[in-house]
Amino acid sequence: MTNFIHDITRFEVAPPAVFFLMLFSLLLALVHTLIFLALFKISFRPSKLLYILYPSIMAVTAFIDLRWIVLEFIVLFLFTFVLGICGMIFAFIKSVKLSQKERHRFRKKHHIPRKPLRKKILGGFFSLLFILVFYVNPGLFVLSIFLILPILSLILPSKRNRFFKYQQLLPTSKIRSVAMGLAELRGELIAGDALLSSPIKSKRCIGFQYSIEKVSTDKDGKKSYRTIFNETKCNPFRLKDATGTISVNPENMDLYQLDIDERYQSGGKRYTQRLLMPKDQVLIVGKIGLQNNIPVLQYEPIKKVFGIAPYHYITTYNTFKPLLNRFLSFTSIFGFFVALILMSTIVIRQDYIGITFTPTGHNFVLLNNQSHNKLKDIHKSQNRKNKIITPQQTNPDTAVQRAKEDELPPEVHIETIELPDIPSNTTKKKTK
């Protein structure tokens, strides 16, 4: 460093070069002003402060000693990179803090509890695990996407899975003749004593679903949505069919696939409202119990199922569910074979194709060496039938070529060595 400074300050700078460096310092002042304004959110008073300061410093340095002006200009130039890096770090930290404050205000407004630390750690762990599996073994990653995850989503219990499972298994009962216990009822909604006001436009309804999603846009312009808030409310109501009516206690009741009433996007968020209105035709799965000796449809605590859905959606779901199951089965099988191909090593040689399946580090050769030898014998016998080599046609090159093609496996390499000519000691006798 000392040698560098000594080399820079060894020569004096000519006055024209000083004038050029002062002009160039104005460009550095412009860049620094933009960095302070854009990244640090700092504006100078007066706004032309750096435009005056940098040339003035250069002029004072040239007046004191012309040898130091080049070093001063280099320092100002390198300061541009340092200032830009520090500005980006500062802007990133500030944006993170602002987003945290915004999330805190949003959670406080909608009474959203904070996500437990345990779930954050598990989510980060599984995300990292998927990335590692993708880079280490793409075949296993494809297998997990097309086979493992769909099976787990179908096997693992959830309220939605239980509701659609029981609505397929249970027969639709009439209200007058329904038995105690788990039942499925279909009918028209009748409002109870009080109605709710919806979050959007304050519409009168029996129940509503209100969700807020964060909108993200990728580089191709495609939008993706992530739910950050979800609220469901429902007041007591009655269900009516051709045989009678029954009261419904909506505690712990889930609302599925309600029709969208209002939806709009604002401020990077999408707001969606779904309503449960009087006279809607619905299907309900729940428990028939007694309250004050009156039959009531309520939550089933043993089966852990209690839900309501529009009847037209249930009809569509039951119609296309078999087709969906076939499609998922076909996709899973296709993904399974794709994963096997990606996890296998295919070796193509002259006489055979070898497939090595290595999911756990063990080799399973589907076409082994014995089959390879049989194919070689067949190939050799065909060559012998098609090619007849006489002694006059035999020469060293032909012998080497036959050894390469017929006698030796592909792993053996043959090298030919040229020997020097040996003079013959015998002489021919002349005959009369």
C-alpha positions in Angstrom: 0.0 0.0 0.0 2.8 2.4 0.9 4.6 1.6 -2.4 1.3 2.3 -4.3 0.9 5.7 -2.7 4.5 6.5 -3.3 4.2 5.6 -7.0 1.0 7.7 -7.4 2.4 10.8 -5.7 5.8 10.6 -7.3 5.0 12.8 -10.3 3.3 16.2 -10.5 0.1 16.5 -12.6 -0.1 19.1 -15.4 -2.6 21.9 -15.1 -4.8 20.7 -18.0 -5.1 17.3 -16.3 -6.1 19.0 -13.1 -8.9 20.8 -14.9 -10.1 17.4 -16.5 -10.1 15.7 -13.0 -12.2 18.6 -11.6 -14.8 18.1 -14.3 -14.8 14.4 -13.8 -15.4 15.0 -10.0 -18.7 16.7 -11.0 -19.8 13.3 -12.4 -18.8 11.6 -9.2 -20.8 14.2 -7.3 -23.9 13.4 -9.4 -23.5 9.7 -8.7 -23.0 10.2 -5.0 -26.0 12.5 -4.7 -28.3 9.9 -6.4 -27.0 7.2 -4.1 -27.7 9.3 -1.0 -31.1 10.2 -2.3 -32.3 6.8 -3.6 -30.7 4.4 -1.0 -30.2 6.4 2.1 -33.1 8.8 1.6 -30.9 11.8 2.4 -31.2 15.1 0.5 -28.6 17.8 1.0 -29.3 21.4 1.7 -28.4 23.0 -0.6 -29.1 20.3 -3.2 -25.9 21.2 -5.1 -23.6 20.7 -2.1 -21.5 17.9 -3.6 -21.2 19.7 -6.9 -19.5 22.5 -5.1 -17.6 20.5 -2.5 -15.8 18.0 -4.8 -14.3 20.4 -7.3 -13.3 22.7 -4.4 -11.4 20.0 -2.6 -9.7 19.1 -5.9 -8.7 22.7 -6.4 -7.4 23.2 -2.9 -5.3 20.0 -3.2 -3.9 21.1 -6.5 -3.0 24.4 -5.0 -1.2 22.8 -2.0 0.6 19.9 -3.9 -0.1 18.8 -7.5 1.3 15.3 -6.7 -1.7 14.4 -4.4 -4.6 15.2 -6.7 -4.5 11.9 -8.5 -4.6 10.0 -5.3 -7.6 12.1 -4.1 -9.5 11.4 -7.3 -8.9 7.6 -6.9 -10.2 7.8 -3.4 -13.4 9.5 -4.5 -13.8 7.0 -7.3 -13.5 4.0 -5.0 -15.8 5.7 -2.5 -18.5 5.3 -5.1 -18.5 1.5 -4.8 -18.3 1.6 -1.0 -21.2 4.0 -0.8 -23.3 1.9 -3.2 -22.8 -1.3 -1.3 -23.5 0.3 2.0 -26.6 1.9 0.5 -28.0 -1.4 -0.7 -27.5 -3.0 2.7 -29.1 -0.1 4.4 -32.1 -0.1 2.0 -32.6 -3.8 2.4 -32.6 -3.6 6.2 -35.0 -0.7 6.1 -37.4 -2.5 3.8 -37.4 -5.5 6.1 -38.3 -3.4 9.1 -41.0 -1.6 7.2 -42.5 -4.9 6.0 -42.4 -6.2 9.6 -44.2 -3.1 10.9 -46.8 -3.4 8.1 -47.4 -7.1 9.0 -47.7 -6.2 12.7 -50.3 -3.5 11.9 -52.2 -6.0 9.7 -52.2 -8.7 12.3 -53.3 -6.3 15.0 -56.2 -5.0 12.8 -57.5 -8.4 11.9 -56.6 -10.1 15.2 -54.2 -12.6 13.6 -52.0 -14.6 16.0 -48.3 -14.8 15.2 -47.0 -17.9 13.5 -45.3 -20.2 16.0 -41.6 -20.4 15.8 -41.8 -24.2 15.6 -43.8 -24.0 12.3 -41.3 -21.5 10.9 -38.4 -23.9 11.6 -40.2 -26.9 10.2 -41.2 -25.0 7.1 -37.6 -23.9 6.5 -36.3 -27.4 7.2 -38.6 -29.0 4.6 -37.9 -26.4 2.0 -34.2 -26.9 2.4 -34.7 -30.7 2.3 -36.6 -30.4 -1.0 -33.9 -28.3 -2.5 -31.2 -30.7 -1.4 -33.1 -33.7 -2.8 -33.6 -31.9 -6.1 -29.8 -31.3 -6.5 -28.7 -34.6 -5.2 -31.2 -36.9 -6.8 -33.7 -35.4 -9.3 -35.4 -38.7 -9.8 -36.3 -39.0 -6.1 -37.5 -35.4 -6.2 -39.9 -36.2 -9.1 -41.0 -39.4 -7.3 -41.9 -37.4 -4.2 -43.8 -34.8 -6.2 -45.8 -37.2 -8.3 -46.3 -40.1 -5.9 -45.5 -39.4 -2.3 -47.1 -36.0 -1.9 -50.5 -37.0 -3.6 -50.7 -40.1 -1.4 -50.0 -38.2 1.8 -52.6 -35.5 0.9 -55.2 -38.2 0.4 -54.2 -40.3 3.5 -53.6 -37.5 6.1 -56.8 -36.5 7.8 -58.3 -33.1 7.3 -61.7 -31.5 7.8 -62.2 -31.1 4.1 -61.3 -34.7 3.3 -63.6 -36.0 6.0 -66.5 -33.9 4.8 -66.3 -35.0 1.2 -65.7 -38.6 2.2 -68.8 -38.8 4.4 -71.0 -36.9 1.9 -70.2 -39.7 -0.5 -70.7 -42.5 2.0 -73.9 -41.3 3.8 -77.3 -41.4 2.2 -79.2 -38.1 2.1 -81.9 -38.2 4.8 -85.2 -36.5 5.1 -85.6 -34.1 8.0 -88.8 -35.7 9.3 -87.3 -39.2 9.4 -83.6 -38.5 10.2 -82.1 -40.7 12.9 -79.8 -39.5 15.7 -76.1 -39.5 15.0 -74.1 -38.6 11.9 -76.4 -37.7 9.0 -76.4 -35.9 5.7 -79.2 -33.4 5.0 -80.1 -31.3 1.9 -82.4 -28.3 1.8 -83.0 -24.6 1.7 -81.6 -22.1 4.2 -83.9 -20.0 6.4 -82.4 -17.1 8.3 -82.5 -17.2 12.1 -83.2 -14.4 14.5 -80.2 -12.2 13.4 -78.2 -11.7 10.3 -74.6 -10.7 9.8 -73.1 -7.8 8.0 -70.4 -8.8 5.4 -67.0 -7.1 5.5 -67.4 -5.8 2.0 -70.4 -3.5 1.3 -72.0 -4.7 4.6 -74.4 -7.1 2.9 -77.0 -8.9 5.2 -76.2 -12.6 5.2 -76.4 -15.8 7.3 -72.6 -16.4 7.1 -69.6 -15.3 5.2 -66.0 -16.2 4.3 -63.6 -13.3 4.0 -60.0 -13.8 2.9 -57.0 -11.6 2.1 -54.3 -12.9 -0.2 -50.9 -11.4 -1.0 -50.2 -11.0 -4.7 -46.8 -11.8 -6.1 -45.7 -11.4 -9.7 -42.8 -13.3 -11.3 -40.6 -12.1 -14.1 -43.0 -13.5 -16.8 -45.9 -11.5 -15.4 -47.7 -14.4 -13.9 -49.4 -13.7 -10.6 -49.4 -16.0 -7.5 -51.5 -15.6 -4.4 -50.8 -16.5 -0.8 -53.5 -16.4 1.9 -52.5 -14.2 4.8 -55.9 -13.8 6.5 -59.0 -15.9 6.5 -62.2 -15.2 8.5 -65.4 -17.3 8.7 -68.5 -16.4 10.6 -72.0 -17.8 10.7 -75.2 -17.2 12.7 -77.7 -19.9 13.7 -80.2 -20.7 11.0 -82.7 -23.4 9.9 -82.7 -25.9 7.2 -85.9 -26.7 5.3 -86.8 -29.6 2.9 -90.1 -31.0 1.7 -90.7 -32.8 5.0 -89.9 -30.2 7.6 -87.3 -27.9 9.1 -84.4 -28.4 11.6 -82.3 -25.9 13.6 -78.6 -25.7 12.9 -76.0 -24.7 15.5 -73.1 -23.3 13.4 -70.4 -23.7 16.1 -67.3 -25.4 14.6 -69.0 -25.6 11.2 -66.8 -25.2 8.1 -68.0 -23.5 4.9 -66.8 -25.1 1.7 -66.8 -23.8 -1.9 -69.3 -20.9 -1.4 -69.9 -18.8 -4.5 -67.8 -15.6 -4.8 -69.8 -12.5 -4.0 -67.1 -9.8 -4.2 -63.5 -9.8 -5.2 -61.1 -6.9 -5.9 -57.3 -6.2 -5.8 -55.6 -3.2 -4.1 -52.2 -2.4 -2.7 -50.7 -5.7 -3.6 -53.5 -7.7 -1.9 -56.6 -9.5 -3.2 -59.8 -9.4 -1.1 -62.4 -12.1 -1.6 -65.8 -12.4 0.0 -68.1 -15.4 -0.1 -71.7 -15.3 1.3 -74.1 -17.8 2.7 -77.5 -16.3 1.9 -81.1 -17.2 2.7 -82.8 -19.6 0.2 -79.5 -21.1 -0.8 -79.7 -24.8 -1.7 -77.0 -26.6 0.4 -75.9 -29.9 1.7 -74.8 -30.4 5.4 -73.0 -33.2 7.1 -73.1 -33.3 10.9 -74.5 -34.9 14.0 -78.2 -34.9 14.9 -78.5 -34.2 18.6 -80.9 -32.8 21.1 -81.1 -29.4 22.7 -84.0 -28.9 25.1 -85.6 -32.0 23.6 -85.5 -30.4 20.1 -83.5 -32.0 17.2 -80.5 -29.9 16.2 -77.9 -30.4 13.6 -74.4 -29.7 15.2 -70.8 -30.7 15.3 -69.8 -34.3 15.5 -66.9 -34.5 18.0 -66.0 -38.2 17.4 -65.9 -38.1 13.6 -64.7 -34.5 13.7 -66.9 -33.5 10.8 -69.4 -30.7 10.4 -69.6 -28.8 7.1 -71.8 -27.1 4.6 -71.4 -26.7 0.8 -73.7 -25.6 -2.1 -75.6 -28.5 -3.5 -74.7 -27.6 -7.1 -71.0 -27.9 -6.2 -71.5 -31.3 -4.5 -73.2 -32.6 -7.6 -70.4 -31.4 -9.8 -67.8 -32.8 -7.4 -69.4 -36.3 -7.3 -69.7 -36.4 -11.1 -66.0 -35.5 -11.8 -64.4 -37.1 -8.8 -63.9 -40.6 -10.5 -62.3 -38.9 -13.5 -60.0 -36.9 -11.2 -59.0 -40.1 -9.3 -58.1 -41.8 -12.6 -56.1 -38.8 -13.7 -54.2 -38.7 -10.4 -53.6 -42.4 -10.7 -52.3 -42.1 -14.2 -50.1 -39.1 -13.2 -48.7 -40.9 -10.2 -47.8 -44.0 -12.3 -46.3 -41.8 -15.0 -44.3 -39.8 -12.5 -43.1 -43.1 -10.8 -41.6 -44.4 -14.1 -40.1 -41.0 -14.9 -38.5 -41.0 -11.5 -37.1 -44.6 -12.1 -35.6 -43.4 -15.4 -34.0 -40.4 -13.7 -32.6 -42.6 -10.9 -31.2 -45.1 -13.3 -28.0 -45.2 -15.2 -28.3 -46.4 -18.8 -25.2 -47.8 -20.5 -25.3 -48.4 -24.2 -22.5 -50.5 -25.7 -21.9 -52.3 -29.0 -23.7 -55.5 -28.1 -26.1 -54.6 -25.3 -28.0 -52.0 -23.4 -27.4 -52.1 -19.6 -29.7 -50.4 -17.0 -28.3 -49.8 -13.5 -30.9 -48.8 -10.9 -29.2 -47.0 -8.0 -31.8 -45.5 -5.6 -29.8 -46.4 -2.5 -26.3 -46.9 -3.8 -26.8 -50.6 -4.7 -26.5 -51.7 -8.3 -29.1 -53.8 -10.0 -28.1 -54.6 -13.6 -31.1 -55.6 -15.6 -29.0 -57.0 -18.5 -26.0 -58.7 -16.9 -22.7 -60.1 -18.2 -24.2 -63.5 -19.0 -26.6 -62.0 -21.4 -23.8 -59.9 -22.7 -21.7 -63.1 -23.4 -24.7 -64.7 -25.2 -25.1 -61.8 -27.4 -21.4 -61.8 -28.2 -21.5 -65.5 -29.1 -24.4 -64.9 -31.5 -22.6 -62.0 -33.0 -19.4 -64.1 -33.5 -21.3 -67.0 -35.0 -22.9 -64.6 -37.5 -19.6 -63.1 -38.4 -18.1 -66.5 -39.0 -21.0 -67.4 -41.4 -20.7 -64.2 -43.3 -16.9 -64.0 -43.5 -14.6 -66.8 -44.8 -10.9 -65.8 -44.4 -8.5 -68.0 -46.4 -4.8 -68.4 -45.4 -3.7 -66.3 -48.4 -6.0 -63.5 -47.2 -4.7 -63.6 -43.7 -2.3 -60.9 -42.7 -1.3 -59.2 -39.4 -3.8 -56.4 -39.9 -6.7 -58.8 -40.5 -5.8 -60.9 -37.4 -5.7 -57.8 -35.2 -9.1 -56.6 -36.6 -10.7 -60.1 -35.9 -9.2 -60.1 -32.4 -10.8 -56.7 -31.8 -14.2 -57.6 -33.2 -14.7 -61.3 -32.3 -12.2 -62.7 -29.8 -12.0 -60.1 -27.1 -14.6 -58.1 -25.1 -14.9 -54.3 -25.6 -13.0 -53.6 -22.4 -9.7 -55.0 -23.8 -7.5 -52.7 -25.9 -5.0 -54.1 -28.4 -1.9 -52.2 -29.4 0.2 -53.1 -32.4 4.0 -52.8 -32.2 6.0 -52.5 -35.3 9.2 -54.7 -35.2 12.3 -54.0 -37.2 13.1 -56.2 -40.2 15.4 -59.1 -39.5 17.9 -60.0 -42.3 17.7 -63.5 -43.5 20.8 -65.8 -43.1 19.7 -68.3 -45.8 20.6 -67.9 -49.4 19.0 -69.5 -52.4 21.1 -72.0 -54.4 21.4 -71.6 -58.0 20.2 -74.6 -60.1 21.5 -75.5 -63.4 
